[in-house]
Amino acid sequence: MAADETARRPATSATKLRLRWLLIVVAVMALLTAGWPLLNSAVANRQPLAAGSRLTVGTGPTSAVVSFGAGWDLLPEQSNPLQGYVLDYGVLQLFIRHVSLVGRDQVPGMWQGLRRTLSVGDPSVRLSRPAFVTLARGLRVMTGVVTTSRFVGTATIYPGPSRDFGIEMIVFAPRRASPALRAAAFRVITSLRFTVPGR
């Protein structure tokens, strides 16, 4: 009887070991089957931009060019050259959007329109009153602070030279984002050039 029990013990241990390995193999297969498409999608939707890359938003006389340093990733699935781009720089996110206007008299209302658009996407978003700033190149922009429960950023609107369009640039960053991250975003925002000069 004791001999039978001794023989049974190694067989039981071997069965348990085989079962454990089978479960590990099944778990790895499940992880690859479910996780690989998600990983593939995340990698496919991230296109690193080389230092000095330029993106054009809009078309023809109602377009602008924005320049990027190293470290920026374009999210192609969420971007469209005619309408705008979504980009990442570490934990920072940048939205660039082309806005068509019916007439020149709509330019002053662009800030209020941006406030409405942001609150539709996230009711916790708060947009400060705009400050009117003249950049070194003579371009006059509207800019202000954007806050949510988790992020602090900036919104900047460049009215187009023809005043029948504008370019909006919104940066979101975690509240504790480093000054270096915010400086990288500032360099992109101030790099904007209209393809048709002011008239």
GIDA-V56140 format. One record per pair of residues at least 4 apart in sequence whose C-alpha atoms are under 7 Angstrom apart, sorted by sequence separation. I is the first residue (numbers start at 1). J is the second residue. If there is no record, write none. Layout:
I|J + I|J
This chain:
1|5 + 2|6 + 3|7 + 4|8 + 5|9 + 7|11 + 8|12 + 9|13 + 10|14 + 11|15 + 12|16 + 13|17 + 14|18 + 15|19 + 16|20 + 17|21 + 18|22 + 19|23 + 20|24 + 21|25 + 22|26 + 23|27 + 24|28 + 25|29 + 26|30 + 27|31 + 28|32 + 29|33 + 30|34 + 31|35 + 32|36 + 35|39 + 36|40 + 37|41 + 38|42 + 39|43 + 40|44 + 41|45 + 42|46 + 49|53 + 58|62 + 59|63 + 75|79 + 80|84 + 81|85 + 88|92 + 89|93 + 106|110 + 109|113 + 110|114 + 111|115 + 112|116 + 113|117 + 114|118 + 115|119 + 116|120 + 117|121 + 118|122 + 119|123 + 134|138 + 135|139 + 147|151 + 148|152 + 159|163 + 160|164 + 173|177 + 177|181 + 178|182 + 179|183 + 180|184 + 181|185 + 182|186 + 183|187 + 184|188 + 185|189 + 186|190 + 187|191 + 58|63 + 79|84 + 80|85 + 88|93 + 101|106 + 119|124 + 134|139 + 135|140 + 147|152 + 160|165 + 57|63 + 58|64 + 79|85 + 87|93 + 88|94 + 119|125 + 134|140 + 146|152 + 147|153 + 159|165 + 160|166 + 56|63 + 57|64 + 78|85 + 79|86 + 87|94 + 118|125 + 133|140 + 134|141 + 146|153 + 159|166 + 56|64 + 57|65 + 78|86 + 86|94 + 87|95 + 132|140 + 133|141 + 145|153 + 146|154 + 158|166 + 159|167 + 56|65 + 86|95 + 132|141 + 133|142 + 145|154 + 146|155 + 157|166 + 158|167 + 55|65 + 56|66 + 85|95 + 86|96 + 132|142 + 144|154 + 145|155 + 157|167 + 158|168 + 54|65 + 55|66 + 75|86 + 85|96 + 131|142 + 132|143 + 144|155 + 157|168 + 54|66 + 55|67 + 74|86 + 75|87 + 84|96 + 85|97 + 115|127 + 130|142 + 131|143 + 143|155 + 144|156 + 156|168 + 157|169 + 54|67 + 74|87 + 84|97 + 130|143 + 131|144 + 143|156 + 156|169 + 53|67 + 54|68 + 73|87 + 74|88 + 83|97 + 84|98 + 130|144 + 142|156 + 143|157 + 155|169 + 156|170 + 52|67 + 53|68 + 72|87 + 73|88 + 83|98 + 129|144 + 141|156 + 142|157 + 155|170 + 52|68 + 72|88 + 73|89 + 128|144 + 141|157 + 142|158 + 154|170 + 155|171 + 51|68 + 52|69 + 72|89 + 127|144 + 128|145 + 141|158 + 154|171 + 51|69 + 71|89 + 127|145 + 128|146 + 141|159 + 153|171 + 51|70 + 127|146 + 153|172 + 50|70 + 126|146 + 127|147 + 152|172 + 153|173 + 169|189 + 49|70 + 125|146 + 126|147 + 151|172 + 152|173 + 125|147 + 126|148 + 151|173 + 152|174 + 49|72 + 58|81 + 59|82 + 125|148 + 151|174 + 152|175 + 48|72 + 49|73 + 57|81 + 58|82 + 124|148 + 150|174 + 151|175 + 48|73 + 49|74 + 56|81 + 57|82 + 58|83 + 124|149 + 150|175 + 47|73 + 48|74 + 57|83 + 46|73 + 47|74 + 57|84 + 46|74 + 47|75 + 46|75 + 45|75 + 46|76 + 45|76 + 45|77 + 161|197 + 161|198 + 161|199 + 58|98 + 57|98 + 107|159 + 107|163 + 104|163 + 104|164 + 103|164 + 102|164 + 101|164 + 100|164 + 101|165 + 100|165 + 99|165 + 100|166 + 99|166 + 98|166 + 99|167 + 98|167 + 97|167 + 98|168 + 97|168 + 96|168 + 97|169 + 96|169 + 95|169 + 96|170 + 95|170 + 94|170 + 95|171 + 94|171 + 93|171 + 94|172 + 93|172 + 92|172 + 93|173 + 92|173 + 91|173 + 62|165 + 68|188 + 67|188 + 66|188 + 67|191 + 66|191 + 67|192 + 66|192 + 65|192 + 66|193 + 64|192 + 65|193 + 64|193 + 65|194 + 64|194 + 65|195 + 63|194 + 64|195 + 63|195 + 61|195 + 61|196
